[in-house]
Amino acid sequence: MTKDTGPTLDTQLWKPRSVAETRALYSGWAKDYDADVTGAGYETPARLAAALAAESADLTAPILDFGCGTGLSGKALAAAGFTTIDGTDITPEMVAQARALGLYRELTVSEPGTAPPAGYAAITATGVVSLGAAPPDTLDTLLGALAPGGVLAFSYNDATLADPRYMQALEGAKARADLLSEAYGPHLAAKDMGSTVYVLRKR
């Protein structure tokens, strides 16, 4: 795929699509994904990892990188000091790229809509619950997998922040969890796109 010109990093990326279409998109993008998004100034993974680290008492506790993709989010978590990182994603080609990094304790290919395993101290979803990717009710699924006191860190990009369905899901999540932090900042700097990073603690 040509960088910055195909459906990867233009407005076509942030639109509703079926699970099959999403999987096909990221399957075909896996090899070029890192170069494309880092070339566009992808800052959300580092921002989210730092926000979560600021709210975490034990950086050695197991953490799940939900929708880990090629592992850019896992690299950011490791750089922030987290030492026990598992990952899961619906796209085998993306998981293969993440596996090559050698930083995850465990990596799995998951089925869309299935709840992650319980027992993690924290779950992250970096750019995952968003228009054109995971649906709004994914927030409820992720909170459900956490024990009381568990932490969920996730991000909404500009297109997602403008979608009432995702904002309604966020309000529902806030009814079950305490908002620890919320910060708007750069997402894809070269595209002049921002994102809000949220950190919630389940009650």
Phi and psi restraints in degrees (value plus and minus 20) as a CYANA .aco file:
   2 THR   PHI     -96.6   -56.6
   2 THR   PSI     117.5   157.5
   3 LYS   PHI     -84.3   -44.3
   3 LYS   PSI     112.8   152.8
   4 ASP   PHI      47.0    87.0
   4 ASP   PSI     -14.3    25.7
   5 THR   PHI    -138.2   -98.2
   5 THR   PSI     -43.5    -3.5
   6 GLY   PHI    -104.5   -64.5
   6 GLY   PSI    -184.2  -144.2
   7 PRO   PHI     -95.4   -55.4
   7 PRO   PSI     -15.6    24.4
   8 THR   PHI     -97.1   -57.1
   8 THR   PSI     -74.1   -34.1
   9 LEU   PHI    -138.3   -98.3
   9 LEU   PSI       5.7    45.7
  10 ASP   PHI    -131.2   -91.2
  10 ASP   PSI    -193.7  -153.7
  11 THR   PHI     -84.2   -44.2
  11 THR   PSI     -37.6     2.4
  12 GLN   PHI     -86.5   -46.5
  12 GLN   PSI     -40.7    -0.7
  13 LEU   PHI     -87.1   -47.1
  13 LEU   PSI     -59.3   -19.3
  14 TRP   PHI    -118.3   -78.3
  14 TRP   PSI      50.1    90.1
  15 LYS   PHI    -166.1  -126.1
  15 LYS   PSI     137.2   177.2
  16 PRO   PHI     -80.9   -40.9
  16 PRO   PSI     121.9   161.9
  17 ARG   PHI    -174.1  -134.1
  17 ARG   PSI     142.0   182.0
  18 SER   PHI     -94.4   -54.4
  18 SER   PSI     145.7   185.7
  19 VAL   PHI     -79.5   -39.5
  19 VAL   PSI     -63.0   -23.0
  20 ALA   PHI     -82.2   -42.2
  20 ALA   PSI     -60.4   -20.4
  21 GLU   PHI     -87.3   -47.3
  21 GLU   PSI     -59.5   -19.5
  22 THR   PHI     -83.7   -43.7
  22 THR   PSI     -65.9   -25.9
  23 ARG   PHI     -81.6   -41.6
  23 ARG   PSI     -63.3   -23.3
  24 ALA   PHI     -83.6   -43.6
  24 ALA   PSI     -61.6   -21.6
  25 LEU   PHI     -79.1   -39.1
  25 LEU   PSI     -71.3   -31.3
  26 TYR   PHI     -95.6   -55.6
  26 TYR   PSI     -46.2    -6.2
  27 SER   PHI     -82.5   -42.5
  27 SER   PSI     -66.5   -26.5
  28 GLY   PHI     -93.8   -53.8
  28 GLY   PSI     -37.7     2.3
  29 TRP   PHI    -114.7   -74.7
  29 TRP   PSI     -32.2     7.8
  30 ALA   PHI     -71.9   -31.9
  30 ALA   PSI     -66.0   -26.0
  31 LYS   PHI     -91.3   -51.3
  31 LYS   PSI     -49.8    -9.8
  32 ASP   PHI    -120.7   -80.7
  32 ASP   PSI     -26.3    13.7
  33 TYR   PHI     -76.6   -36.6
  33 TYR   PSI     -72.5   -32.5
  34 ASP   PHI     -78.1   -38.1
  34 ASP   PSI     -67.1   -27.1
  35 ALA   PHI     -83.2   -43.2
  35 ALA   PSI     -59.8   -19.8
  36 ASP   PHI     -85.6   -45.6
  36 ASP   PSI     -70.7   -30.7
  37 VAL   PHI     -97.5   -57.5
  37 VAL   PSI     -56.7   -16.7
  38 THR   PHI     -88.1   -48.1
  38 THR   PSI     -53.7   -13.7
  39 GLY   PHI     -85.7   -45.7
  39 GLY   PSI     -44.1    -4.1
  40 ALA   PHI    -112.6   -72.6
  40 ALA   PSI     -12.9    27.1
  41 GLY   PHI      57.6    97.6
  41 GLY   PSI      31.8    71.8
  42 TYR   PHI     -95.6   -55.6
  42 TYR   PSI      86.5   126.5
  43 GLU   PHI    -128.7   -88.7
  43 GLU   PSI     -32.4     7.6
  44 THR   PHI     -81.0   -41.0
  44 THR   PSI     -61.5   -21.5
  45 PRO   PHI     -76.0   -36.0
  45 PRO   PSI     -65.9   -25.9
  46 ALA   PHI     -87.7   -47.7
  46 ALA   PSI     -58.5   -18.5
  47 ARG   PHI     -84.8   -44.8
  47 ARG   PSI     -63.4   -23.4
  48 LEU   PHI     -87.5   -47.5
  48 LEU   PSI     -63.0   -23.0
  49 ALA   PHI     -82.0   -42.0
  49 ALA   PSI     -60.7   -20.7
  50 ALA   PHI     -86.3   -46.3
  50 ALA   PSI     -60.1   -20.1
  51 ALA   PHI     -84.5   -44.5
  51 ALA   PSI     -60.1   -20.1
  52 LEU   PHI     -89.8   -49.8
  52 LEU   PSI     -61.9   -21.9
  53 ALA   PHI     -79.7   -39.7
  53 ALA   PSI     -56.4   -16.4
  54 ALA   PHI     -85.7   -45.7
  54 ALA   PSI     -41.6    -1.6
  55 GLU   PHI    -127.4   -87.4
  55 GLU   PSI     -13.8    26.2
  56 SER   PHI    -128.4   -88.4
  56 SER   PSI     106.4   146.4
  57 ALA   PHI    -100.5   -60.5
  57 ALA   PSI     -46.6    -6.6
  58 ASP   PHI    -153.7  -113.7
  58 ASP   PSI      84.2   124.2
  59 LEU   PHI     -96.5   -56.5
  59 LEU   PSI     -25.2    14.8
  60 THR   PHI    -112.3   -72.3
  60 THR   PSI     -31.1     8.9
  61 ALA   PHI     -86.3   -46.3
  61 ALA   PSI     123.1   163.1
  62 PRO   PHI     -79.6   -39.6
  62 PRO   PSI     118.3   158.3
  63 ILE   PHI    -151.1  -111.1
  63 ILE   PSI     124.0   164.0
  64 LEU   PHI    -127.7   -87.7
  64 LEU   PSI     102.9   142.9
  65 ASP   PHI    -112.0   -72.0
  65 ASP   PSI      72.5   112.5
  66 PHE   PHI    -101.3   -61.3
  66 PHE   PSI     108.4   148.4
  67 GLY   PHI      50.4    90.4
  67 GLY   PSI      26.1    66.1
  68 CYS   PHI     -87.1   -47.1
  68 CYS   PSI     -38.7     1.3
  69 GLY   PHI      38.2    78.2
  69 GLY   PSI    -153.7  -113.7
  70 THR   PHI    -102.7   -62.7
  70 THR   PSI     -23.3    16.7
  71 GLY   PHI      83.2   123.2
  71 GLY   PSI     -12.5    27.5
  72 LEU   PHI     -81.4   -41.4
  72 LEU   PSI     -58.2   -18.2
  73 SER   PHI     -88.5   -48.5
  73 SER   PSI     -58.3   -18.3
  74 GLY   PHI     -84.5   -44.5
  74 GLY   PSI     -59.0   -19.0
  75 LYS   PHI     -82.0   -42.0
  75 LYS   PSI     -59.7   -19.7
  76 ALA   PHI     -87.0   -47.0
  76 ALA   PSI     -60.0   -20.0
  77 LEU   PHI     -83.4   -43.4
  77 LEU   PSI     -63.3   -23.3
  78 ALA   PHI     -83.1   -43.1
  78 ALA   PSI     -61.1   -21.1
  79 ALA   PHI     -84.7   -44.7
  79 ALA   PSI     -48.1    -8.1
  80 ALA   PHI    -102.3   -62.3
  80 ALA   PSI     -24.7    15.3
  81 GLY   PHI      91.0   131.0
  81 GLY   PSI     -23.8    16.2
  82 PHE   PHI     -92.9   -52.9
  82 PHE   PSI     116.1   156.1
  83 THR   PHI    -133.9   -93.9
  83 THR   PSI     -35.4     4.6
  84 THR   PHI    -146.2  -106.2
  84 THR   PSI      71.4   111.4
  85 ILE   PHI    -138.0   -98.0
  85 ILE   PSI     103.9   143.9
  86 ASP   PHI    -126.8   -86.8
  86 ASP   PSI     136.1   176.1
  87 GLY   PHI    -157.1  -117.1
  87 GLY   PSI     132.5   172.5
  88 THR   PHI    -167.2  -127.2
  88 THR   PSI     127.3   167.3
  89 ASP   PHI    -176.7  -136.7
  89 ASP   PSI     137.2   177.2
  90 ILE   PHI    -106.2   -66.2
  90 ILE   PSI     -26.4    13.6
  91 THR   PHI    -131.3   -91.3
  91 THR   PSI      89.9   129.9
  92 PRO   PHI     -76.2   -36.2
  92 PRO   PSI     -57.4   -17.4
  93 GLU   PHI     -85.8   -45.8
  93 GLU   PSI     -55.6   -15.6
  94 MET   PHI     -88.3   -48.3
  94 MET   PSI     -63.8   -23.8
  95 VAL   PHI     -81.0   -41.0
  95 VAL   PSI     -57.7   -17.7
  96 ALA   PHI     -81.4   -41.4
  96 ALA   PSI     -59.7   -19.7
  97 GLN   PHI     -85.5   -45.5
  97 GLN   PSI     -61.0   -21.0
  98 ALA   PHI     -85.4   -45.4
  98 ALA   PSI     -59.1   -19.1
  99 ARG   PHI     -81.1   -41.1
  99 ARG   PSI     -54.7   -14.7
 100 ALA   PHI     -85.1   -45.1
 100 ALA   PSI     -38.4     1.6
 101 LEU   PHI     -92.4   -52.4
 101 LEU   PSI     -49.5    -9.5
 102 GLY   PHI      51.3    91.3
 102 GLY   PSI       1.4    41.4
 103 LEU   PHI    -127.7   -87.7
 103 LEU   PSI     -32.4     7.6
 104 TYR   PHI    -109.1   -69.1
 104 TYR   PSI     120.5   160.5
 105 ARG   PHI     -89.8   -49.8
 105 ARG   PSI     -60.5   -20.5
 106 GLU   PHI    -168.4  -128.4
 106 GLU   PSI     121.1   161.1
 107 LEU   PHI    -151.5  -111.5
 107 LEU   PSI     116.3   156.3
 108 THR   PHI    -155.7  -115.7
 108 THR   PSI     132.4   172.4
 109 VAL   PHI    -115.3   -75.3
 109 VAL   PSI     100.7   140.7
 110 SER   PHI    -125.1   -85.1
 110 SER   PSI     139.6   179.6
 111 GLU   PHI    -108.8   -68.8
 111 GLU   PSI     118.3   158.3
 112 PRO   PHI     -74.9   -34.9
 112 PRO   PSI     116.1   156.1
 113 GLY   PHI      66.2   106.2
 113 GLY   PSI     -27.6    12.4
 114 THR   PHI    -104.6   -64.6
 114 THR   PSI     123.9   163.9
 115 ALA   PHI     -94.5   -54.5
 115 ALA   PSI     122.7   162.7
 116 PRO   PHI     -91.8   -51.8
 116 PRO   PSI     143.4   183.4
 117 PRO   PHI     -80.0   -40.0
 117 PRO   PSI     127.0   167.0
 118 ALA   PHI    -101.1   -61.1
 118 ALA   PSI     143.8   183.8
 119 GLY   PHI      87.8   127.8
 119 GLY   PSI     -23.8    16.2
 120 TYR   PHI    -100.3   -60.3
 120 TYR   PSI     124.5   164.5
 121 ALA   PHI     -90.6   -50.6
 121 ALA   PSI     -48.3    -8.3
 122 ALA   PHI    -172.6  -132.6
 122 ALA   PSI     131.1   171.1
 123 ILE   PHI    -148.1  -108.1
 123 ILE   PSI     116.0   156.0
 124 THR   PHI    -135.3   -95.3
 124 THR   PSI     130.2   170.2
 125 ALA   PHI    -161.5  -121.5
 125 ALA   PSI      67.3   107.3
 126 THR   PHI    -107.3   -67.3
 126 THR   PSI      86.0   126.0
 127 GLY   PHI      47.7    87.7
 127 GLY   PSI       0.8    40.8
 128 VAL   PHI    -116.7   -76.7
 128 VAL   PSI     -70.6   -30.6
 129 VAL   PHI    -101.5   -61.5
 129 VAL   PSI      70.9   110.9
 130 SER   PHI    -178.8  -138.8
 130 SER   PSI     140.9   180.9
 131 LEU   PHI     -78.5   -38.5
 131 LEU   PSI     103.7   143.7
 132 GLY   PHI      73.3   113.3
 132 GLY   PSI     -22.8    17.2
 133 ALA   PHI    -151.4  -111.4
 133 ALA   PSI    -143.1  -103.1
 134 ALA   PHI     -92.9   -52.9
 134 ALA   PSI     122.7   162.7
 135 PRO   PHI     -92.5   -52.5
 135 PRO   PSI     145.6   185.6
 136 PRO   PHI     -76.7   -36.7
 136 PRO   PSI     -56.9   -16.9
 137 ASP   PHI     -89.6   -49.6
 137 ASP   PSI     -24.3    15.7
 138 THR   PHI     -81.1   -41.1
 138 THR   PSI     -52.4   -12.4
 139 LEU   PHI     -78.4   -38.4
 139 LEU   PSI     -65.1   -25.1
 140 ASP   PHI     -82.9   -42.9
 140 ASP   PSI     -60.3   -20.3
 141 THR   PHI     -82.5   -42.5
 141 THR   PSI     -64.2   -24.2
 142 LEU   PHI     -88.0   -48.0
 142 LEU   PSI     -61.8   -21.8
 143 LEU   PHI     -82.4   -42.4
 143 LEU   PSI     -58.1   -18.1
 144 GLY   PHI     -83.0   -43.0
 144 GLY   PSI     -48.5    -8.5
 145 ALA   PHI     -99.2   -59.2
 145 ALA   PSI     -35.9     4.1
 146 LEU   PHI    -106.9   -66.9
 146 LEU   PSI     122.4   162.4
 147 ALA   PHI     -94.1   -54.1
 147 ALA   PSI     139.8   179.8
 148 PRO   PHI     -72.6   -32.6
 148 PRO   PSI     114.2   154.2
 149 GLY   PHI      73.4   113.4
 149 GLY   PSI     -31.0     9.0
 150 GLY   PHI     -92.3   -52.3
 150 GLY   PSI     137.5   177.5
 151 VAL   PHI    -136.1   -96.1
 151 VAL   PSI     115.4   155.4
 152 LEU   PHI    -137.0   -97.0
 152 LEU   PSI     105.0   145.0
 153 ALA   PHI    -138.5   -98.5
 153 ALA   PSI     109.7   149.7
 154 PHE   PHI    -172.2  -132.2
 154 PHE   PSI     150.5   190.5
 155 SER   PHI    -153.6  -113.6
 155 SER   PSI     129.7   169.7
 156 TYR   PHI    -140.5  -100.5
 156 TYR   PSI     103.5   143.5
 157 ASN   PHI    -101.4   -61.4
 157 ASN   PSI     158.0   198.0
 158 ASP   PHI     -76.9   -36.9
 158 ASP   PSI     -63.5   -23.5
 159 ALA   PHI     -83.0   -43.0
 159 ALA   PSI     -56.3   -16.3
 160 THR   PHI     -93.9   -53.9
 160 THR   PSI     -59.0   -19.0
 161 LEU   PHI     -81.4   -41.4
 161 LEU   PSI     -45.7    -5.7
 162 ALA   PHI    -108.9   -68.9
 162 ALA   PSI     -20.9    19.1
 163 ASP   PHI    -119.2   -79.2
 163 ASP   PSI      96.1   136.1
 164 PRO   PHI     -78.6   -38.6
 164 PRO   PSI     -50.7   -10.7
 165 ARG   PHI     -84.0   -44.0
 165 ARG   PSI     -60.9   -20.9
 166 TYR   PHI     -92.9   -52.9
 166 TYR   PSI     -55.4   -15.4
 167 MET   PHI     -89.3   -49.3
 167 MET   PSI     -54.8   -14.8
 168 GLN   PHI     -85.2   -45.2
 168 GLN   PSI     -60.5   -20.5
 169 ALA   PHI     -82.9   -42.9
 169 ALA   PSI     -57.1   -17.1
 170 LEU   PHI     -84.0   -44.0
 170 LEU   PSI     -63.1   -23.1
 171 GLU   PHI     -83.0   -43.0
 171 GLU   PSI     -58.1   -18.1
 172 GLY   PHI     -83.9   -43.9
 172 GLY   PSI     -58.5   -18.5
 173 ALA   PHI     -86.1   -46.1
 173 ALA   PSI     -59.1   -19.1
 174 LYS   PHI     -85.4   -45.4
 174 LYS   PSI     -42.7    -2.7
 175 ALA   PHI     -93.2   -53.2
 175 ALA   PSI     -37.6     2.4
 176 ARG   PHI    -131.1   -91.1
 176 ARG   PSI     -23.4    16.6
 177 ALA   PHI    -168.7  -128.7
 177 ALA   PSI     138.1   178.1
 178 ASP   PHI    -113.3   -73.3
 178 ASP   PSI     112.6   152.6
 179 LEU   PHI     -98.1   -58.1
 179 LEU   PSI      92.7   132.7
 180 LEU   PHI    -106.5   -66.5
 180 LEU   PSI     -57.8   -17.8
 181 SER   PHI    -178.2  -138.2
 181 SER   PSI     135.4   175.4
 182 GLU   PHI    -171.8  -131.8
 182 GLU   PSI     100.4   140.4
 183 ALA   PHI    -165.0  -125.0
 183 ALA   PSI     108.4   148.4
 184 TYR   PHI    -112.3   -72.3
 184 TYR   PSI     120.1   160.1
 185 GLY   PHI    -187.1  -147.1
 185 GLY   PSI    -189.1  -149.1
 186 PRO   PHI     -89.3   -49.3
 186 PRO   PSI     120.7   160.7
 187 HIS   PHI    -130.4   -90.4
 187 HIS   PSI     -91.6   -51.6
 188 LEU   PHI    -135.6   -95.6
 188 LEU   PSI      76.5   116.5
 189 ALA   PHI     -80.0   -40.0
 189 ALA   PSI     -60.0   -20.0
 190 ALA   PHI     -88.3   -48.3
 190 ALA   PSI     -40.3    -0.3
 191 LYS   PHI    -118.2   -78.2
 191 LYS   PSI     -16.4    23.6
 192 ASP   PHI      34.8    74.8
 192 ASP   PSI      19.2    59.2
 193 MET   PHI    -131.6   -91.6
 193 MET   PSI     116.8   156.8
 194 GLY   PHI    -131.2   -91.2
 194 GLY   PSI     156.9   196.9
 195 SER   PHI    -172.8  -132.8
 195 SER   PSI     134.7   174.7
 196 THR   PHI    -126.1   -86.1
 196 THR   PSI     110.8   150.8
 197 VAL   PHI    -120.9   -80.9
 197 VAL   PSI     107.2   147.2
 198 TYR   PHI    -135.9   -95.9
 198 TYR   PSI     122.9   162.9
 199 VAL   PHI    -147.7  -107.7
 199 VAL   PSI     100.3   140.3
 200 LEU   PHI    -138.7   -98.7
 200 LEU   PSI     123.2   163.2
 201 ARG   PHI    -131.4   -91.4
 201 ARG   PSI     102.2   142.2
 202 LYS   PHI     -87.6   -47.6
 202 LYS   PSI     115.2   155.2
